[in-house]
Amino acid sequence: MVTALAYLTTVPEEGGAATKVGDHEIQPETGRLLVFHNCIGKTNELDRSAAHAGMPVLGAQEKWALNLWYHEYPAV
């Protein structure tokens, strides 16, 4: 229902790594937290406009991040 993504490293803009949110790219920066509401309003219906993806890191750089996924029901 909700995704929280915390960046643990900074990737310079020329490194090519970013998370695409709609038409926006958010550059990884240490301590930055992104929260995606993956559902429409207070429902469990998928909001396709919330789609996001990690972009490739160029060169010898590394991108470290922490993901938290919040679900409607507890994990089994």
N, CA, C and O atoms as a Tripos MOL2 file, in Angstrom:
@<TRIPOS>MOLECULE
protein
  304   303    76     0     0
PROTEIN
NO_CHARGES

@<TRIPOS>ATOM
      1 N           0.8170   -1.1930    0.0000 N.3       1 MET1
      2 CA          0.0000    0.0000    0.0000 C.3       1 MET1
      3 C           0.8570    1.2500    0.0000 C.2       1 MET1
      4 O           0.5100    2.2550   -0.6210 O.2       1 MET1
      5 N           1.9960    1.1790    0.7130 N.am      2 VAL2
      6 CA          2.9220    2.3160    0.7810 C.3       2 VAL2
      7 C           4.3440    1.7750    0.6800 C.2       2 VAL2
      8 O           4.6660    0.7300    1.2460 O.2       2 VAL2
      9 N           5.1830    2.4940   -0.0420 N.am      3 THR3
     10 CA          6.6040    2.1850   -0.1250 C.3       3 THR3
     11 C           7.3820    3.3560    0.4400 C.2       3 THR3
     12 O           7.1240    4.5050    0.0810 O.2       3 THR3
     13 N           8.3420    3.0750    1.3290 N.am      4 ALA4
     14 CA          9.2540    4.1010    1.8330 C.3       4 ALA4
     15 C          10.6570    3.7200    1.3640 C.2       4 ALA4
     16 O          11.0960    2.5890    1.5720 O.2       4 ALA4
     17 N          11.3500    4.6480    0.7410 N.am      5 LEU5
     18 CA         12.6850    4.4170    0.2010 C.3       5 LEU5
     19 C          13.6300    5.4510    0.7980 C.2       5 LEU5
     20 O          13.4530    6.6520    0.5920 O.2       5 LEU5
     21 N          14.6330    4.9880    1.5380 N.am      6 ALA6
     22 CA         15.6280    5.8790    2.1350 C.3       6 ALA6
     23 C          16.9640    5.6520    1.4420 C.2       6 ALA6
     24 O          17.4340    4.5190    1.3440 O.2       6 ALA6
     25 N          17.5690    6.7240    0.9650 N.am      7 TYR7
     26 CA         18.8800    6.6280    0.3380 C.3       7 TYR7
     27 C          19.9660    6.6460    1.4000 C.2       7 TYR7
     28 O          19.9570    7.4880    2.2980 O.2       7 TYR7
     29 N          20.9060    5.7040    1.2920 N.am      8 LEU8
     30 CA         22.0150    5.6000    2.2360 C.3       8 LEU8
     31 C          23.3070    6.1550    1.6610 C.2       8 LEU8
     32 O          24.2860    6.3280    2.3870 O.2       8 LEU8
     33 N          23.3190    6.4360    0.3630 N.am      9 THR9
     34 CA         24.4820    7.0300   -0.2950 C.3       9 THR9
     35 C          24.0210    8.1190   -1.2580 C.2       9 THR9
     36 O          22.8610    8.1490   -1.6700 O.2       9 THR9
     37 N          24.9370    9.0040   -1.6050 N.am     10 THR10
     38 CA         24.6770   10.0430   -2.5920 C.3      10 THR10
     39 C          25.3020    9.6120   -3.9100 C.2      10 THR10
     40 O          26.4400    9.1430   -3.9380 O.2      10 THR10
     41 N          24.5620    9.7690   -5.0030 N.am     11 VAL11
     42 CA         25.0890    9.5010   -6.3340 C.3      11 VAL11
     43 C          25.0480   10.8170   -7.0950 C.2      11 VAL11
     44 O          23.9690   11.3690   -7.3120 O.2      11 VAL11
     45 N          26.2090   11.3320   -7.5040 N.am     12 PRO12
     46 CA         26.2220   12.5980   -8.2350 C.3      12 PRO12
     47 C          25.3560   12.5250   -9.4890 C.2      12 PRO12
     48 O          25.2160   11.4630  -10.0960 O.2      12 PRO12
     49 N          24.7780   13.6600   -9.8700 N.am     13 GLU13
     50 CA         23.8590   13.7040  -10.9990 C.3      13 GLU13
     51 C          24.4570   13.0900  -12.2560 C.2      13 GLU13
     52 O          23.7540   12.4230  -13.0150 O.2      13 GLU13
     53 N          25.7400   13.3060  -12.4800 N.am     14 GLU14
     54 CA         26.3640   12.7610  -13.6780 C.3      14 GLU14
     55 C          26.5090   11.2460  -13.6120 C.2      14 GLU14
     56 O          26.8720   10.6100  -14.6000 O.2      14 GLU14
     57 N          26.2210   10.6640  -12.4340 N.am     15 GLY15
     58 CA         26.3100    9.2180  -12.2820 C.3      15 GLY15
     59 C          25.1790    8.4800  -12.9550 C.2      15 GLY15
     60 O          25.3170    7.2890  -13.2360 O.2      15 GLY15
     61 N          24.0580    9.1400  -13.2260 N.am     16 GLY16
     62 CA         22.9660    8.5290  -13.9630 C.3      16 GLY16
     63 C          21.9610    7.7680  -13.1200 C.2      16 GLY16
     64 O          21.0130    7.2150  -13.6780 O.2      16 GLY16
     65 N          22.1170    7.7090  -11.8020 N.am     17 ALA17
     66 CA         21.1760    6.9580  -10.9800 C.3      17 ALA17
     67 C          20.1020    7.8870  -10.4320 C.2      17 ALA17
     68 O          20.4080    8.9610   -9.9140 O.2      17 ALA17
     69 N          18.8610    7.4790  -10.5450 N.am     18 ALA18
     70 CA         17.7410    8.2540  -10.0110 C.3      18 ALA18
     71 C          16.5350    7.3420   -9.9270 C.2      18 ALA18
     72 O          16.5330    6.2560  -10.5070 O.2      18 ALA18
     73 N          15.5310    7.7650   -9.2260 N.am     19 THR19
     74 CA         14.2700    7.0410   -9.1730 C.3      19 THR19
     75 C          13.2660    7.8380   -9.9690 C.2      19 THR19
     76 O          13.0960    9.0320   -9.7210 O.2      19 THR19
     77 N          12.5960    7.2120  -10.9190 N.am     20 LYS20
     78 CA         11.6070    7.9030  -11.7330 C.3      20 LYS20
     79 C          10.2640    7.8820  -11.0370 C.2      20 LYS20
     80 O           9.7630    6.8150  -10.6810 O.2      20 LYS20
     81 N           9.6840    9.0360  -10.8430 N.am     21 VAL21
     82 CA          8.3630    9.1660  -10.2430 C.3      21 VAL21
     83 C           7.5270    9.9730  -11.2230 C.2      21 VAL21
     84 O           7.6860   11.1890  -11.3250 O.2      21 VAL21
     85 N           6.6470    9.3100  -11.9360 N.am     22 GLY22
     86 CA          5.9080   10.0220  -12.9770 C.3      22 GLY22
     87 C           6.8960   10.5640  -13.9900 C.2      22 GLY22
     88 O           7.6170    9.7940  -14.6240 O.2      22 GLY22
     89 N           6.9400   11.8570  -14.1480 N.am     23 ASP23
     90 CA          7.8830   12.4750  -15.0790 C.3      23 ASP23
     91 C           9.0750   13.0840  -14.3710 C.2      23 ASP23
     92 O           9.8430   13.8220  -14.9870 O.2      23 ASP23
     93 N           9.2470   12.7940  -13.0870 N.am     24 HIS24
     94 CA         10.3180   13.4000  -12.2980 C.3      24 HIS24
     95 C          11.4050   12.3870  -11.9900 C.2      24 HIS24
     96 O          11.1330   11.1940  -11.8500 O.2      24 HIS24
     97 N          12.6260   12.8610  -11.8850 N.am     25 GLU25
     98 CA         13.7370   12.0400  -11.4300 C.3      25 GLU25
     99 C          14.2450   12.6400  -10.1380 C.2      25 GLU25
    100 O          14.5270   13.8360  -10.0650 O.2      25 GLU25
    101 N          14.3610   11.8100   -9.1270 N.am     26 ILE26
    102 CA         14.8790   12.2570   -7.8270 C.3      26 ILE26
    103 C          16.2600   11.6630   -7.6580 C.2      26 ILE26
    104 O          16.4270   10.4440   -7.6550 O.2      26 ILE26
    105 N          17.2430   12.5260   -7.5200 N.am     27 GLN27
    106 CA         18.6250   12.0860   -7.4140 C.3      27 GLN27
    107 C          18.8900   11.5140   -6.0190 C.2      27 GLN27
    108 O          18.5050   12.1260   -5.0230 O.2      27 GLN27
    109 N          19.5400   10.3530   -5.9310 N.am     28 PRO28
    110 CA         19.8730    9.7830   -4.6260 C.3      28 PRO28
    111 C          20.7910   10.7050   -3.8230 C.2      28 PRO28
    112 O          21.8300   11.1470   -4.3130 O.2      28 PRO28
    113 N          20.3950   10.9840   -2.5940 N.am     29 GLU29
    114 CA         21.1690   11.8300   -1.6950 C.3      29 GLU29
    115 C          21.0440   11.2450   -0.2940 C.2      29 GLU29
    116 O          19.9390   10.9950    0.1860 O.2      29 GLU29
    117 N          22.1690   11.0300    0.3510 N.am     30 THR30
    118 CA         22.1790   10.4150    1.6700 C.3      30 THR30
    119 C          21.1700   11.0940    2.5940 C.2      30 THR30
    120 O          21.1660   12.3160    2.7400 O.2      30 THR30
    121 N          20.3080   10.2740    3.2200 N.am     31 GLY31
    122 CA         19.3160   10.7830    4.1540 C.3      31 GLY31
    123 C          17.9880   11.1650    3.5380 C.2      31 GLY31
    124 O          17.0280   11.4230    4.2660 O.2      31 GLY31
    125 N          17.9040   11.2070    2.2260 N.am     32 ARG32
    126 CA         16.6490   11.5610    1.5500 C.3      32 ARG32
    127 C          15.6780   10.3860    1.6690 C.2      32 ARG32
    128 O          16.0600    9.2350    1.4590 O.2      32 ARG32
    129 N          14.4300   10.6800    2.0030 N.am     33 LEU33
    130 CA         13.3930    9.6680    2.1490 C.3      33 LEU33
    131 C          12.2630    9.9630    1.1760 C.2      33 LEU33
    132 O          11.7200   11.0680    1.1590 O.2      33 LEU33
    133 N          11.9100    8.9650    0.3620 N.am     34 LEU34
    134 CA         10.7900    9.0800   -0.5600 C.3      34 LEU34
    135 C           9.6800    8.1650   -0.0700 C.2      34 LEU34
    136 O           9.9440    7.0360    0.3460 O.2      34 LEU34
    137 N           8.4440    8.6390   -0.1150 N.am     35 VAL35
    138 CA          7.2900    7.8350    0.2810 C.3      35 VAL35
    139 C           6.3220    7.8060   -0.8940 C.2      35 VAL35
    140 O           5.8870    8.8500   -1.3790 O.2      35 VAL35
    141 N           5.9910    6.5970   -1.3470 N.am     36 PHE36
    142 CA          5.0670    6.4020   -2.4510 C.3      36 PHE36
    143 C           3.7970    5.7670   -1.9130 C.2      36 PHE36
    144 O           3.8530    4.6970   -1.3070 O.2      36 PHE36
    145 N           2.6670    6.3980   -2.1210 N.am     37 HIS37
    146 CA          1.3790    5.7960   -1.8020 C.3      37 HIS37
    147 C           0.9470    5.0520   -3.0610 C.2      37 HIS37
    148 O           0.6080    5.6640   -4.0740 O.2      37 HIS37
    149 N           0.9640    3.7330   -2.9820 N.am     38 ASN38
    150 CA          0.7500    2.9000   -4.1580 C.3      38 ASN38
    151 C          -0.7150    2.6340   -4.4770 C.2      38 ASN38
    152 O          -1.0190    2.0090   -5.4930 O.2      38 ASN38
    153 N          -1.6270    3.0980   -3.6290 N.am     39 CYS39
    154 CA         -3.0640    2.8440   -3.8220 C.3      39 CYS39
    155 C          -3.8320    4.1560   -3.9660 C.2      39 CYS39
    156 O          -3.3670    5.2200   -3.5570 O.2      39 CYS39
    157 N          -5.0050    4.0490   -4.5520 N.am     40 ILE40
    158 CA         -5.8600    5.2170   -4.7470 C.3      40 ILE40
    159 C          -6.6100    5.5130   -3.4520 C.2      40 ILE40
    160 O          -7.3330    4.6640   -2.9330 O.2      40 ILE40
    161 N          -6.4280    6.7240   -2.9410 N.am     41 GLY41
    162 CA         -7.1240    7.1590   -1.7310 C.3      41 GLY41
    163 C          -6.9930    6.1730   -0.5870 C.2      41 GLY41
    164 O          -5.9010    5.6770   -0.3080 O.2      41 GLY41
    165 N          -8.0940    5.8910    0.0690 N.am     42 LYS42
    166 CA         -8.0840    4.9610    1.2010 C.3      42 LYS42
    167 C          -8.5820    3.5800    0.7760 C.2      42 LYS42
    168 O          -9.2790    2.8990    1.5280 O.2      42 LYS42
    169 N          -8.2080    3.1780   -0.4520 N.am     43 THR43
    170 CA         -8.5940    1.8720   -0.9680 C.3      43 THR43
    171 C          -7.3540    1.0020   -1.1130 C.2      43 THR43
    172 O          -6.2410    1.4470   -0.8340 O.2      43 THR43
    173 N          -7.5490   -0.2350   -1.5480 N.am     44 ASN44
    174 CA         -6.4080   -1.0850   -1.8710 C.3      44 ASN44
    175 C          -6.2790   -1.2560   -3.3770 C.2      44 ASN44
    176 O          -5.6570   -2.2080   -3.8470 O.2      44 ASN44
    177 N          -6.8660   -0.3310   -4.1350 N.am     45 GLU45
    178 CA         -6.7920   -0.3470   -5.5970 C.3      45 GLU45
    179 C          -5.4930    0.3170   -6.0510 C.2      45 GLU45
    180 O          -5.1790    1.4370   -5.6490 O.2      45 GLU45
    181 N          -4.7390   -0.4000   -6.9040 N.am     46 LEU46
    182 CA         -3.4430    0.0710   -7.3820 C.3      46 LEU46
    183 C          -3.5700    1.4060   -8.1140 C.2      46 LEU46
    184 O          -4.4300    1.5670   -8.9790 O.2      46 LEU46
    185 N          -2.7070    2.3630   -7.7610 N.am     47 ASP47
    186 CA         -2.6140    3.6540   -8.4390 C.3      47 ASP47
    187 C          -1.4390    3.5780   -9.4010 C.2      47 ASP47
    188 O          -0.2860    3.7130   -8.9910 O.2      47 ASP47
    189 N          -1.7280    3.3620  -10.6740 N.am     48 ARG48
    190 CA         -0.6600    3.1820  -11.6740 C.3      48 ARG48
    191 C           0.2200    4.4260  -11.8310 C.2      48 ARG48
    192 O           1.3550    4.3190  -12.2950 O.2      48 ARG48
    193 N          -0.2840    5.5970  -11.4530 N.am     49 SER49
    194 CA          0.5320    6.8150  -11.5660 C.3      49 SER49
    195 C           1.6390    6.8520  -10.5030 C.2      49 SER49
    196 O           2.5250    7.7040  -10.5650 O.2      49 SER49
    197 N           1.5930    5.9430   -9.5370 N.am     50 ALA50
    198 CA          2.6160    5.8960   -8.4920 C.3      50 ALA50
    199 C           3.7900    4.9900   -8.8780 C.2      50 ALA50
    200 O           4.6870    4.7620   -8.0660 O.2      50 ALA50
    201 N           3.7890    4.4760  -10.1000 N.am     51 ALA51
    202 CA          4.8590    3.5750  -10.5470 C.3      51 ALA51
    203 C           6.2190    4.2630  -10.4420 C.2      51 ALA51
    204 O           6.3620    5.4400  -10.7730 O.2      51 ALA51
    205 N           7.1970    3.5180   -9.9840 N.am     52 HIS52
    206 CA          8.5440    4.0550   -9.8340 C.3      52 HIS52
    207 C           9.5520    2.9320  -10.0770 C.2      52 HIS52
    208 O           9.2280    1.7540   -9.9260 O.2      52 HIS52
    209 N          10.7680    3.3050  -10.4520 N.am     53 ALA53
    210 CA         11.8070    2.3210  -10.7360 C.3      53 ALA53
    211 C          13.1710    2.9270  -10.4910 C.2      53 ALA53
    212 O          13.3620    4.1330  -10.6420 O.2      53 ALA53
    213 N          14.1130    2.0930  -10.1140 N.am     54 GLY54
    214 CA         15.4970    2.5390   -9.9570 C.3      54 GLY54
    215 C          16.1790    2.5890  -11.3100 C.2      54 GLY54
    216 O          16.0470    1.6600  -12.1070 O.2      54 GLY54
    217 N          16.8900    3.6420  -11.5710 N.am     55 MET55
    218 CA         17.6220    3.7920  -12.8180 C.3      55 MET55
    219 C          19.0370    3.2600  -12.6110 C.2      55 MET55
    220 O          19.5220    3.2630  -11.4790 O.2      55 MET55
    221 N          19.7140    2.8050  -13.6630 N.am     56 PRO56
    222 CA         21.0550    2.2300  -13.5080 C.3      56 PRO56
    223 C          22.0890    3.2510  -13.0440 C.2      56 PRO56
    224 O          22.0410    4.4280  -13.4000 O.2      56 PRO56
    225 N          23.0090    2.7620  -12.2480 N.am     57 VAL57
    226 CA         24.1390    3.5720  -11.7980 C.3      57 VAL57
    227 C          25.2470    3.4070  -12.8270 C.2      57 VAL57
    228 O          25.5650    2.2840  -13.2200 O.2      57 VAL57
    229 N          25.8360    4.5090  -13.2670 N.am     58 LEU58
    230 CA         26.8910    4.4570  -14.2740 C.3      58 LEU58
    231 C          28.2660    4.4530  -13.6320 C.2      58 LEU58
    232 O          28.4490    4.9950  -12.5420 O.2      58 LEU58
    233 N          29.2250    3.8460  -14.3000 N.am     59 GLY59
    234 CA         30.5980    3.8530  -13.8140 C.3      59 GLY59
    235 C          30.7870    2.9610  -12.6020 C.2      59 GLY59
    236 O          30.0740    1.9750  -12.4180 O.2      59 GLY59
    237 N          31.7640    3.3240  -11.7760 N.am     60 ALA60
    238 CA         32.1390    2.5050  -10.6240 C.3      60 ALA60
    239 C          31.4060    2.9120   -9.3490 C.2      60 ALA60
    240 O          31.7440    2.4330   -8.2670 O.2      60 ALA60
    241 N          30.4180    3.7780   -9.4580 N.am     61 GLN61
    242 CA         29.6840    4.2320   -8.2760 C.3      61 GLN61
    243 C          28.7440    3.1460   -7.7720 C.2      61 GLN61
    244 O          28.4110    2.2130   -8.5030 O.2      61 GLN61
    245 N          28.3240    3.2740   -6.5320 N.am     62 GLU62
    246 CA         27.3370    2.3760   -5.9400 C.3      62 GLU62
    247 C          26.2010    3.1970   -5.3570 C.2      62 GLU62
    248 O          26.4050    4.3130   -4.8780 O.2      62 GLU62
    249 N          24.9960    2.6280   -5.4040 N.am     63 LYS63
    250 CA         23.8350    3.2620   -4.7900 C.3      63 LYS63
    251 C          23.3080    2.2870   -3.7440 C.2      63 LYS63
    252 O          22.9890    1.1380   -4.0520 O.2      63 LYS63
    253 N          23.2210    2.7630   -2.4980 N.am     64 TRP64
    254 CA         22.6870    1.9500   -1.4170 C.3      64 TRP64
    255 C          21.4090    2.6120   -0.9220 C.2      64 TRP64
    256 O          21.3510    3.8240   -0.7130 O.2      64 TRP64
    257 N          20.3840    1.7790   -0.7410 N.am     65 ALA65
    258 CA         19.0980    2.2970   -0.2890 C.3      65 ALA65
    259 C          18.4260    1.2590    0.6050 C.2      65 ALA65
    260 O          18.7810    0.0810    0.5950 O.2      65 ALA65
    261 N          17.4580    1.7200    1.3690 N.am     66 LEU66
    262 CA         16.6770    0.8710    2.2590 C.3      66 LEU66
    263 C          15.2170    1.0170    1.8730 C.2      66 LEU66
    264 O          14.6930    2.1300    1.8280 O.2      66 LEU66
    265 N          14.5520   -0.1070    1.5930 N.am     67 ASN67
    266 CA         13.1300   -0.0990    1.2390 C.3      67 ASN67
    267 C          12.3060   -0.6640    2.3790 C.2      67 ASN67
    268 O          12.6840   -1.6560    3.0020 O.2      67 ASN67
    269 N          11.1870   -0.0330    2.6440 N.am     68 LEU68
    270 CA         10.1810   -0.5640    3.5600 C.3      68 LEU68
    271 C           8.8800   -0.6300    2.7870 C.2      68 LEU68
    272 O           8.4580    0.3580    2.1860 O.2      68 LEU68
    273 N           8.2380   -1.8030    2.7990 N.am     69 TRP69
    274 CA          6.9660   -1.9800    2.1130 C.3      69 TRP69
    275 C           5.8930   -2.2090    3.1570 C.2      69 TRP69
    276 O           6.0050   -3.1160    3.9820 O.2      69 TRP69
    277 N           4.8770   -1.4100    3.1240 N.am     70 TYR70
    278 CA          3.7620   -1.5210    4.0540 C.3      70 TYR70
    279 C           2.5830   -2.1580    3.3200 C.2      70 TYR70
    280 O           2.1150   -1.6500    2.3010 O.2      70 TYR70
    281 N           2.1200   -3.2700    3.8600 N.am     71 HIS71
    282 CA          1.0630   -4.0580    3.2380 C.3      71 HIS71
    283 C          -0.2570   -3.9060    3.9730 C.2      71 HIS71
    284 O          -0.3040   -3.4310    5.1080 O.2      71 HIS71
    285 N          -1.3180   -4.3150    3.3120 N.am     72 GLU72
    286 CA         -2.6430   -4.2730    3.9240 C.3      72 GLU72
    287 C          -2.7910   -5.3200    5.0280 C.2      72 GLU72
    288 O          -3.4500   -5.0940    6.0420 O.2      72 GLU72
    289 N          -2.1600   -6.4680    4.8000 N.am     73 TYR73
    290 CA         -2.2530   -7.5690    5.7460 C.3      73 TYR73
    291 C          -0.8700   -7.9460    6.2370 C.2      73 TYR73
    292 O           0.1020   -7.7290    5.5150 O.2      73 TYR73
    293 N          -0.7360   -8.5070    7.4470 N.am     74 PRO74
    294 CA          0.5740   -8.9190    7.9440 C.3      74 PRO74
    295 C           1.1750  -10.0080    7.0540 C.2      74 PRO74
    296 O           0.4500  -10.8000    6.4500 O.2      74 PRO74
    297 N           2.4970  -10.0380    6.9820 N.am     75 ALA75
    298 CA          3.1920  -11.0820    6.2200 C.3      75 ALA75
    299 C           2.9810  -12.4300    6.8740 C.2      75 ALA75
    300 O           2.8980  -12.5290    8.0980 O.2      75 ALA75
    301 N           2.8940  -13.4520    6.0710 N.am     76 VAL76
    302 CA          2.6740  -14.8070    6.5980 C.3      76 VAL76
    303 C           3.9830  -15.5300    6.7200 C.2      76 VAL76
    304 O           4.0130  -16.6850    7.1450 O.2      76 VAL76
@<TRIPOS>BOND
     1     1     2 1
     2     2     3 1
     3     3     4 2
     4     3     5 am
     5     5     6 1
     6     6     7 1
     7     7     8 2
     8     7     9 am
     9     9    10 1
    10    10    11 1
    11    11    12 2
    12    11    13 am
    13    13    14 1
    14    14    15 1
    15    15    16 2
    16    15    17 am
    17    17    18 1
    18    18    19 1
    19    19    20 2
    20    19    21 am
    21    21    22 1
    22    22    23 1
    23    23    24 2
    24    23    25 am
    25    25    26 1
    26    26    27 1
    27    27    28 2
    28    27    29 am
    29    29    30 1
    30    30    31 1
    31    31    32 2
    32    31    33 am
    33    33    34 1
    34    34    35 1
    35    35    36 2
    36    35    37 am
    37    37    38 1
    38    38    39 1
    39    39    40 2
    40    39    41 am
    41    41    42 1
    42    42    43 1
    43    43    44 2
    44    43    45 am
    45    45    46 1
    46    46    47 1
    47    47    48 2
    48    47    49 am
    49    49    50 1
    50    50    51 1
    51    51    52 2
    52    51    53 am
    53    53    54 1
    54    54    55 1
    55    55    56 2
    56    55    57 am
    57    57    58 1
    58    58    59 1
    59    59    60 2
    60    59    61 am
    61    61    62 1
    62    62    63 1
    63    63    64 2
    64    63    65 am
    65    65    66 1
    66    66    67 1
    67    67    68 2
    68    67    69 am
    69    69    70 1
    70    70    71 1
    71    71    72 2
    72    71    73 am
    73    73    74 1
    74    74    75 1
    75    75    76 2
    76    75    77 am
    77    77    78 1
    78    78    79 1
    79    79    80 2
    80    79    81 am
    81    81    82 1
    82    82    83 1
    83    83    84 2
    84    83    85 am
    85    85    86 1
    86    86    87 1
    87    87    88 2
    88    87    89 am
    89    89    90 1
    90    90    91 1
    91    91    92 2
    92    91    93 am
    93    93    94 1
    94    94    95 1
    95    95    96 2
    96    95    97 am
    97    97    98 1
    98    98    99 1
    99    99   100 2
   100    99   101 am
   101   101   102 1
   102   102   103 1
   103   103   104 2
   104   103   105 am
   105   105   106 1
   106   106   107 1
   107   107   108 2
   108   107   109 am
   109   109   110 1
   110   110   111 1
   111   111   112 2
   112   111   113 am
   113   113   114 1
   114   114   115 1
   115   115   116 2
   116   115   117 am
   117   117   118 1
   118   118   119 1
   119   119   120 2
   120   119   121 am
   121   121   122 1
   122   122   123 1
   123   123   124 2
   124   123   125 am
   125   125   126 1
   126   126   127 1
   127   127   128 2
   128   127   129 am
   129   129   130 1
   130   130   131 1
   131   131   132 2
   132   131   133 am
   133   133   134 1
   134   134   135 1
   135   135   136 2
   136   135   137 am
   137   137   138 1
   138   138   139 1
   139   139   140 2
   140   139   141 am
   141   141   142 1
   142   142   143 1
   143   143   144 2
   144   143   145 am
   145   145   146 1
   146   146   147 1
   147   147   148 2
   148   147   149 am
   149   149   150 1
   150   150   151 1
   151   151   152 2
   152   151   153 am
   153   153   154 1
   154   154   155 1
   155   155   156 2
   156   155   157 am
   157   157   158 1
   158   158   159 1
   159   159   160 2
   160   159   161 am
   161   161   162 1
   162   162   163 1
   163   163   164 2
   164   163   165 am
   165   165   166 1
   166   166   167 1
   167   167   168 2
   168   167   169 am
   169   169   170 1
   170   170   171 1
   171   171   172 2
   172   171   173 am
   173   173   174 1
   174   174   175 1
   175   175   176 2
   176   175   177 am
   177   177   178 1
   178   178   179 1
   179   179   180 2
   180   179   181 am
   181   181   182 1
   182   182   183 1
   183   183   184 2
   184   183   185 am
   185   185   186 1
   186   186   187 1
   187   187   188 2
   188   187   189 am
   189   189   190 1
   190   190   191 1
   191   191   192 2
   192   191   193 am
   193   193   194 1
   194   194   195 1
   195   195   196 2
   196   195   197 am
   197   197   198 1
   198   198   199 1
   199   199   200 2
   200   199   201 am
   201   201   202 1
   202   202   203 1
   203   203   204 2
   204   203   205 am
   205   205   206 1
   206   206   207 1
   207   207   208 2
   208   207   209 am
   209   209   210 1
   210   210   211 1
   211   211   212 2
   212   211   213 am
   213   213   214 1
   214   214   215 1
   215   215   216 2
   216   215   217 am
   217   217   218 1
   218   218   219 1
   219   219   220 2
   220   219   221 am
   221   221   222 1
   222   222   223 1
   223   223   224 2
   224   223   225 am
   225   225   226 1
   226   226   227 1
   227   227   228 2
   228   227   229 am
   229   229   230 1
   230   230   231 1
   231   231   232 2
   232   231   233 am
   233   233   234 1
   234   234   235 1
   235   235   236 2
   236   235   237 am
   237   237   238 1
   238   238   239 1
   239   239   240 2
   240   239   241 am
   241   241   242 1
   242   242   243 1
   243   243   244 2
   244   243   245 am
   245   245   246 1
   246   246   247 1
   247   247   248 2
   248   247   249 am
   249   249   250 1
   250   250   251 1
   251   251   252 2
   252   251   253 am
   253   253   254 1
   254   254   255 1
   255   255   256 2
   256   255   257 am
   257   257   258 1
   258   258   259 1
   259   259   260 2
   260   259   261 am
   261   261   262 1
   262   262   263 1
   263   263   264 2
   264   263   265 am
   265   265   266 1
   266   266   267 1
   267   267   268 2
   268   267   269 am
   269   269   270 1
   270   270   271 1
   271   271   272 2
   272   271   273 am
   273   273   274 1
   274   274   275 1
   275   275   276 2
   276   275   277 am
   277   277   278 1
   278   278   279 1
   279   279   280 2
   280   279   281 am
   281   281   282 1
   282   282   283 1
   283   283   284 2
   284   283   285 am
   285   285   286 1
   286   286   287 1
   287   287   288 2
   288   287   289 am
   289   289   290 1
   290   290   291 1
   291   291   292 2
   292   291   293 am
   293   293   294 1
   294   294   295 1
   295   295   296 2
   296   295   297 am
   297   297   298 1
   298   298   299 1
   299   299   300 2
   300   299   301 am
   301   301   302 1
   302   302   303 1
   303   303   304 2
@<TRIPOS>SUBSTRUCTURE
     1 MET1         2 RESIDUE 1 A MET
     2 VAL2         6 RESIDUE 1 A VAL
     3 THR3        10 RESIDUE 1 A THR
     4 ALA4        14 RESIDUE 1 A ALA
     5 LEU5        18 RESIDUE 1 A LEU
     6 ALA6        22 RESIDUE 1 A ALA
     7 TYR7        26 RESIDUE 1 A TYR
     8 LEU8        30 RESIDUE 1 A LEU
     9 THR9        34 RESIDUE 1 A THR
    10 THR10       38 RESIDUE 1 A THR
    11 VAL11       42 RESIDUE 1 A VAL
    12 PRO12       46 RESIDUE 1 A PRO
    13 GLU13       50 RESIDUE 1 A GLU
    14 GLU14       54 RESIDUE 1 A GLU
    15 GLY15       58 RESIDUE 1 A GLY
    16 GLY16       62 RESIDUE 1 A GLY
    17 ALA17       66 RESIDUE 1 A ALA
    18 ALA18       70 RESIDUE 1 A ALA
    19 THR19       74 RESIDUE 1 A THR
    20 LYS20       78 RESIDUE 1 A LYS
    21 VAL21       82 RESIDUE 1 A VAL
    22 GLY22       86 RESIDUE 1 A GLY
    23 ASP23       90 RESIDUE 1 A ASP
    24 HIS24       94 RESIDUE 1 A HIS
    25 GLU25       98 RESIDUE 1 A GLU
    26 ILE26      102 RESIDUE 1 A ILE
    27 GLN27      106 RESIDUE 1 A GLN
    28 PRO28      110 RESIDUE 1 A PRO
    29 GLU29      114 RESIDUE 1 A GLU
    30 THR30      118 RESIDUE 1 A THR
    31 GLY31      122 RESIDUE 1 A GLY
    32 ARG32      126 RESIDUE 1 A ARG
    33 LEU33      130 RESIDUE 1 A LEU
    34 LEU34      134 RESIDUE 1 A LEU
    35 VAL35      138 RESIDUE 1 A VAL
    36 PHE36      142 RESIDUE 1 A PHE
    37 HIS37      146 RESIDUE 1 A HIS
    38 ASN38      150 RESIDUE 1 A ASN
    39 CYS39      154 RESIDUE 1 A CYS
    40 ILE40      158 RESIDUE 1 A ILE
    41 GLY41      162 RESIDUE 1 A GLY
    42 LYS42      166 RESIDUE 1 A LYS
    43 THR43      170 RESIDUE 1 A THR
    44 ASN44      174 RESIDUE 1 A ASN
    45 GLU45      178 RESIDUE 1 A GLU
    46 LEU46      182 RESIDUE 1 A LEU
    47 ASP47      186 RESIDUE 1 A ASP
    48 ARG48      190 RESIDUE 1 A ARG
    49 SER49      194 RESIDUE 1 A SER
    50 ALA50      198 RESIDUE 1 A ALA
    51 ALA51      202 RESIDUE 1 A ALA
    52 HIS52      206 RESIDUE 1 A HIS
    53 ALA53      210 RESIDUE 1 A ALA
    54 GLY54      214 RESIDUE 1 A GLY
    55 MET55      218 RESIDUE 1 A MET
    56 PRO56      222 RESIDUE 1 A PRO
    57 VAL57      226 RESIDUE 1 A VAL
    58 LEU58      230 RESIDUE 1 A LEU
    59 GLY59      234 RESIDUE 1 A GLY
    60 ALA60      238 RESIDUE 1 A ALA
    61 GLN61      242 RESIDUE 1 A GLN
    62 GLU62      246 RESIDUE 1 A GLU
    63 LYS63      250 RESIDUE 1 A LYS
    64 TRP64      254 RESIDUE 1 A TRP
    65 ALA65      258 RESIDUE 1 A ALA
    66 LEU66      262 RESIDUE 1 A LEU
    67 ASN67      266 RESIDUE 1 A ASN
    68 LEU68      270 RESIDUE 1 A LEU
    69 TRP69      274 RESIDUE 1 A TRP
    70 TYR70      278 RESIDUE 1 A TYR
    71 HIS71      282 RESIDUE 1 A HIS
    72 GLU72      286 RESIDUE 1 A GLU
    73 TYR73      290 RESIDUE 1 A TYR
    74 PRO74      294 RESIDUE 1 A PRO
    75 ALA75      298 RESIDUE 1 A ALA
    76 VAL76      302 RESIDUE 1 A VAL
